[in-house]
Amino acid sequence: MRFHPCGYPHPYVAVALVLVGVGAWAQSTPAQEAQPRPATKVEYEGWRQYMITCARCHGDDAVGGVMAPDLRAFVAKDTVNQTSFHATVSEGRLDKGMPGFKGVMSAEQIDAIYAYVVARAKGNLPAGRPKQ
Ligand code: HEC
C-alpha cells in the first residue's frame, strides 16, 4: 500500500476501507429479521377470517389462547406447509376440541388464513389490525 506523505494511508484508501466495512456489515444482517410491512390483500382477508372464526380459541393475533395452541409455532414447523395446514383445518381434530371446517370455509379462506399466520410467524405483520 502506498502511503501519503503525511504518513497515513492515502485518504481515498481510508474511505474505501470504511465503505468495504459498511458493506460487510449490511450483508451480515440476518435475512430472517422481522420486517414489519403492510398486509397483502390475501393476508388482510386471512386476518379477517381468522378473527371471525379462529381467534376465540387460538387467541387474538394467532398467539395461542386458553384452549388452543399458538398457530405461529405450528406453521413454523418444517413438516407444515399450505397443504398440510389446509388438511388440518378441514378435518379438524374432533376428539381434541378442534372443529373441522370442511364445507364451512372455502379453500381460498383457509389459504388466506395460512398466509396471515405465516406472515405473523415471520414477524412481517405486527399484532393488531394489519395495515393495508
Ligand atoms: C372451538 C375452538 C377452536 C376453534 C374455533 C378453532 N380451533 Fe384450531 N384447534 C383447537 C384445539 C383445541 C386444537 C388443539 C388440538 C390438539 O390438541 O391436537 C387446535 C389445533 C389447531 C391446529 C393444529 C395446531 C398444532 O399445533 O398442532 C391448527 C392448524 C388449527 N387448530 C387451526 C385453526 C384455524 C385456522 C381455525 C379457524 C378457521 C381454528 N383452528 C379454529 C380449537 C379450535
Backbone and ligand atoms as CSV (ligand in chain L), in Angstrom:
chain,resi,resn,atom,element,x,y,z
A,1,MET,N,N,0.853,-1.193,0.000
A,1,MET,CA,C,0.000,0.000,0.000
A,1,MET,C,C,0.888,1.242,0.000
A,2,ARG,N,N,0.567,2.216,-0.864
A,2,ARG,CA,C,1.347,3.463,-0.913
A,2,ARG,C,C,0.840,4.394,0.158
A,3,PHE,N,N,1.758,5.025,0.816
A,3,PHE,CA,C,1.372,5.928,1.902
A,3,PHE,C,C,1.447,7.377,1.459
A,4,HIS,N,N,0.558,8.155,1.907
A,4,HIS,CA,C,0.515,9.585,1.692
A,4,HIS,C,C,1.707,10.184,2.420
A,5,PRO,N,N,2.236,11.295,1.926
A,5,PRO,CA,C,3.400,11.897,2.599
A,5,PRO,C,C,3.169,12.173,4.081
A,6,CYS,N,N,1.930,12.332,4.494
A,6,CYS,CA,C,1.686,12.630,5.908
A,6,CYS,C,C,1.923,11.408,6.784
A,7,GLY,N,N,2.155,10.220,6.160
A,7,GLY,CA,C,2.470,9.053,6.984
A,7,GLY,C,C,1.300,8.100,7.157
A,8,TYR,N,N,0.090,8.572,6.876
A,8,TYR,CA,C,-1.083,7.710,6.989
A,8,TYR,C,C,-1.451,7.188,5.611
A,9,PRO,N,N,-2.225,6.088,5.509
A,9,PRO,CA,C,-2.699,5.635,4.199
A,9,PRO,C,C,-3.440,6.779,3.517
A,10,HIS,N,N,-3.338,6.818,2.201
A,10,HIS,CA,C,-3.986,7.882,1.446
A,10,HIS,C,C,-5.467,7.974,1.835
A,11,PRO,N,N,-5.988,9.197,1.942
A,11,PRO,CA,C,-7.401,9.350,2.354
A,11,PRO,C,C,-8.364,8.513,1.522
A,12,TYR,N,N,-8.113,8.377,0.210
A,12,TYR,CA,C,-9.030,7.573,-0.615
A,12,TYR,C,C,-9.026,6.125,-0.153
A,13,VAL,N,N,-7.847,5.643,0.247
A,13,VAL,CA,C,-7.757,4.247,0.712
A,13,VAL,C,C,-8.568,4.090,1.985
A,14,ALA,N,N,-8.445,5.086,2.890
A,14,ALA,CA,C,-9.192,5.018,4.142
A,14,ALA,C,C,-10.694,5.003,3.864
A,15,VAL,N,N,-11.136,5.872,2.941
A,15,VAL,CA,C,-12.569,5.926,2.603
A,15,VAL,C,C,-13.014,4.580,2.033
A,16,ALA,N,N,-12.192,4.008,1.157
A,16,ALA,CA,C,-12.549,2.722,0.538
A,16,ALA,C,C,-12.678,1.639,1.603
A,17,LEU,N,N,-11.757,1.647,2.583
A,17,LEU,CA,C,-11.816,0.620,3.629
A,17,LEU,C,C,-13.100,0.753,4.438
A,18,VAL,N,N,-13.482,1.992,4.734
A,18,VAL,CA,C,-14.715,2.215,5.501
A,18,VAL,C,C,-15.913,1.689,4.704
A,19,LEU,N,N,-15.945,1.962,3.388
A,19,LEU,CA,C,-17.077,1.507,2.563
A,19,LEU,C,C,-17.151,-0.012,2.523
A,20,VAL,N,N,-15.983,-0.662,2.412
A,20,VAL,CA,C,-15.969,-2.127,2.404
A,20,VAL,C,C,-16.526,-2.641,3.729
A,21,GLY,N,N,-16.137,-1.980,4.816
A,21,GLY,CA,C,-16.607,-2.400,6.143
A,21,GLY,C,C,-18.114,-2.263,6.262
A,22,VAL,N,N,-18.662,-1.132,5.800
A,22,VAL,CA,C,-20.110,-0.913,5.878
A,22,VAL,C,C,-20.836,-1.962,5.045
A,23,GLY,N,N,-20.289,-2.280,3.868
A,23,GLY,CA,C,-20.909,-3.281,3.002
A,23,GLY,C,C,-20.974,-4.637,3.686
A,24,ALA,N,N,-19.891,-5.028,4.324
A,24,ALA,CA,C,-19.842,-6.325,5.003
A,24,ALA,C,C,-20.852,-6.351,6.150
A,25,TRP,N,N,-20.967,-5.230,6.870
A,25,TRP,CA,C,-21.905,-5.182,7.991
A,25,TRP,C,C,-23.346,-5.322,7.480
A,26,ALA,N,N,-23.653,-4.608,6.385
A,26,ALA,CA,C,-25.014,-4.645,5.838
A,26,ALA,C,C,-25.375,-6.055,5.398
A,27,GLN,N,N,-24.387,-6.764,4.796
A,27,GLN,CA,C,-24.674,-8.115,4.308
A,27,GLN,C,C,-24.835,-9.104,5.442
A,28,SER,N,N,-24.244,-8.817,6.608
A,28,SER,CA,C,-24.295,-9.777,7.703
A,28,SER,C,C,-25.614,-9.684,8.463
A,29,THR,N,N,-26.459,-8.667,8.167
A,29,THR,CA,C,-27.748,-8.558,8.845
A,29,THR,C,C,-28.590,-9.775,8.478
A,30,PRO,N,N,-29.084,-10.531,9.477
A,30,PRO,CA,C,-29.799,-11.764,9.171
A,30,PRO,C,C,-31.056,-11.493,8.334
A,31,ALA,N,N,-31.248,-12.310,7.288
A,31,ALA,CA,C,-32.375,-12.124,6.374
A,31,ALA,C,C,-33.707,-12.369,7.085
A,32,GLN,N,N,-33.693,-13.181,8.150
A,32,GLN,CA,C,-34.938,-13.573,8.811
A,32,GLN,C,C,-35.430,-12.536,9.810
A,33,GLU,N,N,-34.673,-11.470,10.009
A,33,GLU,CA,C,-35.078,-10.470,10.993
A,33,GLU,C,C,-36.464,-9.930,10.641
A,34,ALA,N,N,-37.258,-9.639,11.680
A,34,ALA,CA,C,-38.619,-9.166,11.453
A,34,ALA,C,C,-38.610,-7.919,10.588
A,35,GLN,N,N,-39.398,-7.942,9.535
A,35,GLN,CA,C,-39.519,-6.804,8.624
A,35,GLN,C,C,-40.984,-6.405,8.580
A,36,PRO,N,N,-41.488,-5.634,9.561
A,36,PRO,CA,C,-42.905,-5.274,9.534
A,36,PRO,C,C,-43.237,-4.523,8.251
A,37,ARG,N,N,-44.355,-4.866,7.678
A,37,ARG,CA,C,-44.786,-4.251,6.417
A,37,ARG,C,C,-46.306,-4.337,6.366
A,38,PRO,N,N,-46.944,-3.577,5.462
A,38,PRO,CA,C,-48.402,-3.687,5.313
A,38,PRO,C,C,-48.783,-5.077,4.829
A,39,ALA,N,N,-50.028,-5.470,5.101
A,39,ALA,CA,C,-50.508,-6.786,4.678
A,39,ALA,C,C,-50.826,-6.786,3.187
A,40,THR,N,N,-50.620,-7.942,2.554
A,40,THR,CA,C,-51.121,-8.118,1.183
A,40,THR,C,C,-52.644,-8.259,1.289
A,41,LYS,N,N,-53.313,-8.210,0.163
A,41,LYS,CA,C,-54.777,-8.369,0.137
A,41,LYS,C,C,-55.192,-9.699,0.755
A,42,VAL,N,N,-54.452,-10.767,0.365
A,42,VAL,CA,C,-54.788,-12.106,0.851
A,42,VAL,C,C,-54.557,-12.196,2.363
A,43,GLU,N,N,-53.434,-11.650,2.838
A,43,GLU,CA,C,-53.156,-11.695,4.279
A,43,GLU,C,C,-54.206,-10.919,5.065
A,44,TYR,N,N,-54.646,-9.804,4.521
A,44,TYR,CA,C,-55.660,-9.000,5.221
A,44,TYR,C,C,-56.965,-9.779,5.322
A,45,GLU,N,N,-57.348,-10.431,4.232
A,45,GLU,CA,C,-58.558,-11.256,4.244
A,45,GLU,C,C,-58.375,-12.420,5.225
A,46,GLY,N,N,-57.169,-12.970,5.276
A,46,GLY,CA,C,-56.878,-14.045,6.220
A,46,GLY,C,C,-57.023,-13.582,7.657
A,47,TRP,N,N,-56.557,-12.375,7.931
A,47,TRP,CA,C,-56.707,-11.809,9.286
A,47,TRP,C,C,-58.185,-11.703,9.651
A,48,ARG,N,N,-58.996,-11.211,8.694
A,48,ARG,CA,C,-60.432,-11.045,8.925
A,48,ARG,C,C,-61.080,-12.395,9.239
A,49,GLN,N,N,-60.778,-13.370,8.403
A,49,GLN,CA,C,-61.359,-14.704,8.601
A,49,GLN,C,C,-60.879,-15.295,9.929
A,50,TYR,N,N,-59.602,-15.098,10.213
A,50,TYR,CA,C,-59.050,-15.617,11.459
A,50,TYR,C,C,-59.794,-15.034,12.661
A,51,MET,N,N,-60.003,-13.714,12.636
A,51,MET,CA,C,-60.668,-13.052,13.762
A,51,MET,C,C,-62.106,-13.544,13.928
A,52,ILE,N,N,-62.789,-13.795,12.791
A,52,ILE,CA,C,-64.190,-14.218,12.844
A,52,ILE,C,C,-64.294,-15.651,13.373
A,53,THR,N,N,-63.369,-16.540,12.935
A,53,THR,CA,C,-63.597,-17.970,13.128
A,53,THR,C,C,-62.612,-18.648,14.091
A,54,CYS,N,N,-61.399,-18.185,14.184
A,54,CYS,CA,C,-60.365,-18.937,14.907
A,54,CYS,C,C,-59.948,-18.274,16.219
A,55,ALA,N,N,-60.026,-16.946,16.277
A,55,ALA,CA,C,-59.416,-16.221,17.405
A,55,ALA,C,C,-60.023,-16.584,18.754
A,56,ARG,N,N,-61.321,-16.964,18.766
A,56,ARG,CA,C,-61.945,-17.246,20.077
A,56,ARG,C,C,-61.257,-18.422,20.773
A,57,CYS,N,N,-60.676,-19.324,20.024
A,57,CYS,CA,C,-59.940,-20.437,20.642
A,57,CYS,C,C,-58.418,-20.237,20.557
A,58,HIS,N,N,-57.925,-19.766,19.405
A,58,HIS,CA,C,-56.472,-19.657,19.194
A,58,HIS,C,C,-55.893,-18.308,19.610
A,59,GLY,N,N,-56.743,-17.406,20.112
A,59,GLY,CA,C,-56.245,-16.128,20.620
A,59,GLY,C,C,-56.134,-15.062,19.544
A,60,ASP,N,N,-56.282,-13.803,19.930
A,60,ASP,CA,C,-56.063,-12.688,19.008
A,60,ASP,C,C,-54.631,-12.765,18.490
A,61,ASP,N,N,-54.418,-12.372,17.247
A,61,ASP,CA,C,-53.078,-12.265,16.654
A,61,ASP,C,C,-52.376,-13.618,16.492
A,62,ALA,N,N,-53.123,-14.714,16.617
A,62,ALA,CA,C,-52.603,-16.073,16.420
A,62,ALA,C,C,-51.543,-16.487,17.434
A,63,VAL,N,N,-51.551,-15.852,18.616
A,63,VAL,CA,C,-50.503,-16.152,19.606
A,63,VAL,C,C,-50.860,-17.325,20.521
A,64,GLY,N,N,-52.025,-17.924,20.324
A,64,GLY,CA,C,-52.444,-19.013,21.202
A,64,GLY,C,C,-53.436,-18.497,22.232
A,65,GLY,N,N,-54.364,-19.367,22.609
A,65,GLY,CA,C,-55.382,-18.956,23.574
A,65,GLY,C,C,-55.416,-19.895,24.758
A,66,VAL,N,N,-56.435,-19.751,25.575
A,66,VAL,CA,C,-56.553,-20.593,26.768
A,66,VAL,C,C,-56.708,-22.058,26.359
A,67,MET,N,N,-57.457,-22.287,25.249
A,67,MET,CA,C,-57.743,-23.686,24.934
A,67,MET,C,C,-57.065,-24.217,23.682
A,68,ALA,N,N,-56.458,-23.360,22.879
A,68,ALA,CA,C,-55.866,-23.853,21.626
A,68,ALA,C,C,-54.486,-23.231,21.397
A,69,PRO,N,N,-53.614,-23.992,20.713
A,69,PRO,CA,C,-52.196,-23.595,20.621
A,69,PRO,C,C,-51.902,-22.413,19.690
A,70,ASP,N,N,-50.688,-21.899,19.846
A,70,ASP,CA,C,-50.104,-20.818,19.044
A,70,ASP,C,C,-49.931,-21.319,17.613
A,71,LEU,N,N,-50.656,-20.730,16.670
A,71,LEU,CA,C,-50.567,-21.215,15.285
A,71,LEU,C,C,-49.288,-20.729,14.593
A,72,ARG,N,N,-48.635,-19.683,15.145
A,72,ARG,CA,C,-47.363,-19.229,14.556
A,72,ARG,C,C,-46.326,-20.335,14.691
A,73,ALA,N,N,-46.303,-20.995,15.850
A,73,ALA,CA,C,-45.345,-22.083,16.077
A,73,ALA,C,C,-45.664,-23.265,15.156
A,74,PHE,N,N,-46.957,-23.505,14.938
A,74,PHE,CA,C,-47.357,-24.638,14.085
A,74,PHE,C,C,-46.854,-24.440,12.656
A,75,VAL,N,N,-47.102,-23.250,12.066
A,75,VAL,CA,C,-46.698,-23.056,10.662
A,75,VAL,C,C,-45.183,-22.927,10.496
A,76,ALA,N,N,-44.470,-22.670,11.605
A,76,ALA,CA,C,-43.008,-22.565,11.519
A,76,ALA,C,C,-42.338,-23.937,11.452
A,77,LYS,N,N,-43.102,-25.016,11.714
A,77,LYS,CA,C,-42.513,-26.360,11.669
A,77,LYS,C,C,-42.161,-26.749,10.236
A,78,ASP,N,N,-41.043,-27.470,10.081
A,78,ASP,CA,C,-40.612,-27.925,8.751
A,78,ASP,C,C,-41.653,-28.818,8.084
A,79,THR,N,N,-42.400,-29.544,8.894
A,79,THR,CA,C,-43.355,-30.524,8.356
A,79,THR,C,C,-44.669,-29.883,7.919
A,80,VAL,N,N,-44.846,-28.596,8.233
A,80,VAL,CA,C,-46.129,-27.949,7.924
A,80,VAL,C,C,-45.982,-27.047,6.700
A,81,ASN,N,N,-46.910,-27.183,5.759
A,81,ASN,CA,C,-46.962,-26.289,4.604
A,81,ASN,C,C,-48.432,-25.968,4.335
A,82,GLN,N,N,-48.669,-25.260,3.247
A,82,GLN,CA,C,-50.045,-24.837,2.967
A,82,GLN,C,C,-50.996,-26.037,2.854
A,83,THR,N,N,-50.492,-27.117,2.235
A,83,THR,CA,C,-51.334,-28.301,2.023
A,83,THR,C,C,-51.678,-28.978,3.347
A,84,SER,N,N,-50.684,-29.160,4.208
A,84,SER,CA,C,-50.972,-29.856,5.469
A,84,SER,C,C,-51.784,-28.960,6.410
A,85,PHE,N,N,-51.564,-27.653,6.329
A,85,PHE,CA,C,-52.368,-26.718,7.125
A,85,PHE,C,C,-53.830,-26.844,6.703
A,86,HIS,N,N,-54.022,-26.852,5.385
A,86,HIS,CA,C,-55.363,-26.970,4.834
A,86,HIS,C,C,-56.040,-28.252,5.328
A,87,ALA,N,N,-55.293,-29.360,5.306
A,87,ALA,CA,C,-55.861,-30.647,5.724
A,87,ALA,C,C,-56.246,-30.615,7.201
A,88,THR,N,N,-55.355,-30.053,8.042
A,88,THR,CA,C,-55.637,-29.991,9.482
A,88,THR,C,C,-56.893,-29.173,9.746
A,89,VAL,N,N,-57.012,-28.030,9.079
A,89,VAL,CA,C,-58.148,-27.143,9.327
A,89,VAL,C,C,-59.435,-27.758,8.758
A,90,SER,N,N,-59.340,-28.437,7.625
A,90,SER,CA,C,-60.533,-29.049,7.025
A,90,SER,C,C,-61.062,-30.185,7.881
A,91,GLU,N,N,-60.150,-31.064,8.297
A,91,GLU,CA,C,-60.569,-32.247,9.052
A,91,GLU,C,C,-60.800,-31.938,10.518
A,92,GLY,N,N,-60.041,-31.001,11.067
A,92,GLY,CA,C,-60.114,-30.731,12.497
A,92,GLY,C,C,-59.504,-31.881,13.295
A,93,ARG,N,N,-59.601,-31.785,14.612
A,93,ARG,CA,C,-59.210,-32.891,15.500
A,93,ARG,C,C,-60.342,-32.998,16.503
A,94,LEU,N,N,-61.393,-33.621,16.023
A,94,LEU,CA,C,-62.670,-33.570,16.739
A,94,LEU,C,C,-62.549,-34.102,18.161
A,95,ASP,N,N,-61.699,-35.120,18.354
A,95,ASP,CA,C,-61.552,-35.692,19.698
A,95,ASP,C,C,-60.801,-34.750,20.635
A,96,LYS,N,N,-60.121,-33.722,20.067
A,96,LYS,CA,C,-59.320,-32.824,20.917
A,96,LYS,C,C,-59.864,-31.402,20.954
A,97,GLY,N,N,-61.048,-31.205,20.409
A,97,GLY,CA,C,-61.671,-29.893,20.522
A,97,GLY,C,C,-61.425,-28.959,19.362
A,98,MET,N,N,-60.751,-29.437,18.295
A,98,MET,CA,C,-60.548,-28.616,17.102
A,98,MET,C,C,-61.614,-28.996,16.081
A,99,PRO,N,N,-62.546,-28.062,15.797
A,99,PRO,CA,C,-63.600,-28.383,14.831
A,99,PRO,C,C,-63.032,-28.525,13.421
A,100,GLY,N,N,-63.705,-29.279,12.556
A,100,GLY,CA,C,-63.329,-29.360,11.139
A,100,GLY,C,C,-64.102,-28.302,10.371
A,101,PHE,N,N,-63.415,-27.643,9.430
A,101,PHE,CA,C,-64.064,-26.530,8.722
A,101,PHE,C,C,-64.397,-26.868,7.276
A,102,LYS,N,N,-64.283,-28.152,6.931
A,102,LYS,CA,C,-64.655,-28.572,5.582
A,102,LYS,C,C,-66.135,-28.253,5.367
A,103,GLY,N,N,-66.471,-27.604,4.260
A,103,GLY,CA,C,-67.870,-27.275,3.989
A,103,GLY,C,C,-68.326,-26.003,4.687
A,104,VAL,N,N,-67.516,-25.503,5.622
A,104,VAL,CA,C,-67.856,-24.268,6.342
A,104,VAL,C,C,-67.071,-23.098,5.751
A,105,MET,N,N,-65.768,-23.371,5.483
A,105,MET,CA,C,-64.915,-22.338,4.887
A,105,MET,C,C,-64.467,-22.820,3.510
A,106,SER,N,N,-64.257,-21.869,2.600
A,106,SER,CA,C,-63.761,-22.228,1.264
A,106,SER,C,C,-62.253,-22.450,1.329
A,107,ALA,N,N,-61.728,-23.118,0.293
A,107,ALA,CA,C,-60.275,-23.327,0.205
A,107,ALA,C,C,-59.550,-21.982,0.222
A,108,GLU,N,N,-60.102,-20.976,-0.470
A,108,GLU,CA,C,-59.471,-19.642,-0.520
A,108,GLU,C,C,-59.397,-19.034,0.877
A,109,GLN,N,N,-60.449,-19.212,1.651
A,109,GLN,CA,C,-60.462,-18.633,3.003
A,109,GLN,C,C,-59.406,-19.294,3.885
A,110,ILE,N,N,-59.287,-20.614,3.791
A,110,ILE,CA,C,-58.304,-21.329,4.618
A,110,ILE,C,C,-56.888,-20.952,4.168
A,111,ASP,N,N,-56.675,-20.841,2.851
A,111,ASP,CA,C,-55.356,-20.448,2.346
A,111,ASP,C,C,-55.011,-19.020,2.781
A,112,ALA,N,N,-56.013,-18.157,2.827
A,112,ALA,CA,C,-55.773,-16.780,3.270
A,112,ALA,C,C,-55.370,-16.762,4.746
A,113,ILE,N,N,-56.020,-17.599,5.549
A,113,ILE,CA,C,-55.652,-17.682,6.972
A,113,ILE,C,C,-54.210,-18.181,7.096
A,114,TYR,N,N,-53.847,-19.163,6.261
A,114,TYR,CA,C,-52.470,-19.663,6.281
A,114,TYR,C,C,-51.493,-18.526,5.972
A,115,ALA,N,N,-51.794,-17.740,4.938
A,115,ALA,CA,C,-50.905,-16.618,4.565
A,115,ALA,C,C,-50.778,-15.628,5.721
A,116,TYR,N,N,-51.881,-15.359,6.393
A,116,TYR,CA,C,-51.857,-14.438,7.539
A,116,TYR,C,C,-50.989,-14.993,8.675
A,117,VAL,N,N,-51.191,-16.273,9.005
A,117,VAL,CA,C,-50.451,-16.858,10.138
A,117,VAL,C,C,-48.945,-16.934,9.818
A,118,VAL,N,N,-48.606,-17.256,8.559
A,118,VAL,CA,C,-47.191,-17.299,8.163
A,118,VAL,C,C,-46.564,-15.908,8.303
A,119,ALA,N,N,-47.285,-14.878,7.878
A,119,ALA,CA,C,-46.758,-13.511,7.981
A,119,ALA,C,C,-46.586,-13.111,9.444
A,120,ARG,N,N,-47.480,-13.582,10.312
A,120,ARG,CA,C,-47.340,-13.324,11.750
A,120,ARG,C,C,-46.109,-14.071,12.290
A,121,ALA,N,N,-45.938,-15.324,11.841
A,121,ALA,CA,C,-44.824,-16.142,12.329
A,121,ALA,C,C,-43.479,-15.537,11.926
A,122,LYS,N,N,-43.422,-14.940,10.736
A,122,LYS,CA,C,-42.170,-14.348,10.255
A,122,LYS,C,C,-41.917,-12.966,10.831
A,123,GLY,N,N,-42.901,-12.419,11.519
A,123,GLY,CA,C,-42.742,-11.072,12.061
A,123,GLY,C,C,-43.036,-9.979,11.047
A,124,ASN,N,N,-43.643,-10.357,9.903
A,124,ASN,CA,C,-43.967,-9.349,8.883
A,124,ASN,C,C,-45.170,-8.501,9.267
A,125,LEU,N,N,-46.094,-9.111,10.030
A,125,LEU,CA,C,-47.275,-8.373,10.463
A,125,LEU,C,C,-47.264,-8.255,11.974
A,126,PRO,N,N,-47.258,-7.027,12.500
A,126,PRO,CA,C,-47.319,-6.864,13.951
A,126,PRO,C,C,-48.706,-7.252,14.467
A,127,ALA,N,N,-48.836,-7.354,15.792
A,127,ALA,CA,C,-50.133,-7.665,16.383
A,127,ALA,C,C,-51.122,-6.552,16.063
A,128,GLY,N,N,-52.392,-6.907,16.099
A,128,GLY,CA,C,-53.437,-5.917,15.851
A,128,GLY,C,C,-53.933,-5.949,14.423
A,129,ARG,N,N,-54.794,-4.986,14.099
A,129,ARG,CA,C,-55.356,-4.937,12.738
A,129,ARG,C,C,-54.245,-4.574,11.761
A,130,PRO,N,N,-53.987,-5.429,10.750
A,130,PRO,CA,C,-52.873,-5.138,9.832
A,130,PRO,C,C,-53.140,-3.884,9.001
A,131,LYS,N,N,-52.073,-3.173,8.690
A,131,LYS,CA,C,-52.169,-2.056,7.734
A,131,LYS,C,C,-52.310,-2.638,6.337
A,132,GLN,N,N,-53.072,-1.980,5.498
A,132,GLN,CA,C,-53.255,-2.481,4.125
A,132,GLN,C,C,-52.380,-1.751,3.149
L,1,HEC,C1,C,-63.599,-24.360,19.378
L,1,HEC,C2,C,-62.196,-23.982,19.469
L,1,HEC,C3,C,-61.404,-23.909,18.189
L,1,HEC,C4,C,-61.676,-23.166,17.060
L,1,HEC,C5,C,-62.861,-22.254,16.779
L,1,HEC,C6,C,-60.540,-23.380,16.164
L,1,HEC,N1,N,-59.643,-24.246,16.724
L,1,HEC,FE1,FE,-57.921,-24.893,15.877
L,1,HEC,N2,N,-57.558,-26.073,17.497
L,1,HEC,C7,C,-58.350,-26.121,18.636
L,1,HEC,C8,C,-57.729,-27.015,19.591
L,1,HEC,C9,C,-58.266,-27.349,20.984
L,1,HEC,C10,C,-56.560,-27.502,18.979
L,1,HEC,C11,C,-55.533,-28.475,19.570
L,1,HEC,C12,C,-55.869,-29.865,19.136
L,1,HEC,C13,C,-54.824,-30.840,19.663
L,1,HEC,O1,O,-54.581,-30.847,20.862
L,1,HEC,O2,O,-54.249,-31.565,18.836
L,1,HEC,C14,C,-56.491,-26.890,17.672
L,1,HEC,C15,C,-55.481,-27.134,16.745
L,1,HEC,C16,C,-55.347,-26.495,15.541
L,1,HEC,C17,C,-54.258,-26.692,14.621
L,1,HEC,C18,C,-53.079,-27.631,14.840
L,1,HEC,C19,C,-52.102,-26.899,15.749
L,1,HEC,C20,C,-50.989,-27.735,16.312
L,1,HEC,O3,O,-50.102,-27.130,16.958
L,1,HEC,O4,O,-50.974,-28.960,16.158
L,1,HEC,C21,C,-54.461,-25.844,13.570
L,1,HEC,C22,C,-53.579,-25.662,12.350
L,1,HEC,C23,C,-55.674,-25.126,13.838
L,1,HEC,N3,N,-56.187,-25.545,15.032
L,1,HEC,C24,C,-56.192,-24.147,13.024
L,1,HEC,C25,C,-57.392,-23.491,13.252
L,1,HEC,C26,C,-57.925,-22.492,12.360
L,1,HEC,C27,C,-57.246,-21.970,11.111
L,1,HEC,C28,C,-59.128,-22.127,12.891
L,1,HEC,C29,C,-60.127,-21.140,12.304
L,1,HEC,C30,C,-60.575,-21.448,10.954
L,1,HEC,C31,C,-59.322,-22.885,14.115
L,1,HEC,N4,N,-58.240,-23.696,14.302
L,1,HEC,C32,C,-60.424,-22.767,14.930
L,1,HEC,C33,C,-59.526,-25.447,18.848
L,1,HEC,C34,C,-60.133,-24.586,17.964
